[in-house]
Amino acid sequence: ISLATFLIKKFWKNGHHLVLLERPVPGLQKTDPILGNLPDLFKAGSLPKFLHQLHARFGPIASYWHKDVFTVSLADPKYFKITEKMFDRHPALFEFALPLISWKSMQFLNGDFGRNRFKFMAQPFGFSGCEKALGKITEIVKEDISKWDLNGEIGLHKEMMKTAINIITKTNFGCHFQ
């Protein structure tokens, strides 16, 4: 099952207007006043297992509490289309990774500033950015292959890892890794 989870407070964003949900989303009540349903998640063993159990019980749209944040989880791809334009993410979604990524991370940026920053940062990874890098990638692969001893044994994993690292470093950091 493909699962996606979207965190929302008690409001649903409809265009630019916030409206109170008219009918409740089926799901769990808080099992802990502070942690919400996190004890249930821990008991399940992992987020995917917890969500699988949640959707088996409540259907393709189900809710639970991530601490004090009302959380709606979608388990059917047909609902993804409806939510794909949503950009803002509740900070609680990435709270676990805070020591690794900091509050300045793209994961915590919301609103117009976050949307514009995401567009700017994602450009190199879109079609045109990848197309521009293709010539350099081909050059790097040819250079790496030319160093192989074709009469001996070639360690496929080792050589592919070296090539991947070369591609990543030379296309993203340029002259620093010539």
C-alpha positions, -999 to +999 in steps of 0.1 A: +000+000+000+013+034-009+008+058+020+011+095+024+005+115+055-005+151+057-005+170+089-032+196+095-044+213+126-083+215+127-087+233+095-086+223+058-070+247+034-095+254+006-079+277-020-068+306+002-096+303+028-094+282+059-126+264+067-135+242+096-139+205+086-177+198+083-175+162+092-149+143+111-123+122+094-126+086+107-098+076+129-083+072+164-089+093+195-059+104+215-046+075+237-023+100+255-031+136+263+004+148+254+017+122+229-016+117+211-013+083+192+025+081+193+023+052+219+001+033+194+027+040+167+055+027+189+035-004+197+030-011+160+067-010+155+070+015+127+051+042+109+043+021+079+030-007+101+009+017+122-006+033+090-013-001+075-033-010+107-050+024+108-062+021+072-072-015+076-095-004+104-108+030+091-104+029+053-084+049+028-088+083+046-080+080+083-069+102+111-047+100+142-030+124+166+007+132+162+012+147+197-014+176+196-015+178+158-046+163+141-031+142+113-049+129+082-034+099+063-042+090+027-038+054+015-054+056-019-035+072-048-067+087-062-067+111-032-031+122-038-042+142-069-065+163-047-036+172-023-007+174-046-009+212-048-007+215-010+027+229-001+028+239+035+038+211+059+033+211+096+067+213+114+058+182+135+062+161+104+100+166+104+106+172+141+124+138+145+151+150+121+156+184+136+191+175+151+202+166+115+186+193+094+180+223+116+150+248+115+166+264+085+160+233+063+137+234+033+115+210+052+104+237+076+099+265+050+062+273+043+042+300+026+052+319-005+088+321+007+091+283+011+074+277-022+097+300-041+128+287-024+118+251-033+113+261-070+147+277-070+165+248-053+147+221-074+156+236-108+189+217-113+170+184-107+143+190-132+144+179-169+163+209-182+189+207-154+195+170-159+197+175-197+224+201-192+244+177-170+241+147-194+271+157-215+294+160-184+280+126-171+288+109-203+323+123-203+329+111-167+316+076-175+339+073-205+368+085-185+362+060-157+357+031-181+389+039-199+408+032-167+394-004-164+417-034-171+395-051-197+417-083-196+412-087-158+383-090-134+363-058-129+346-054-095+312-042-107+300-028-074+332-011-066+335+005-101+299+016-102+302+032-067+333+050-079+316+062-110+285+073-091+306+093-066+326+108-095+294+119-113+279+134-081+310+153-071+320+165-105+286+176-116+276+192-083+309+206-071+327+211-105+363+223-104+368+213-068+369+176-079+388+176-112 
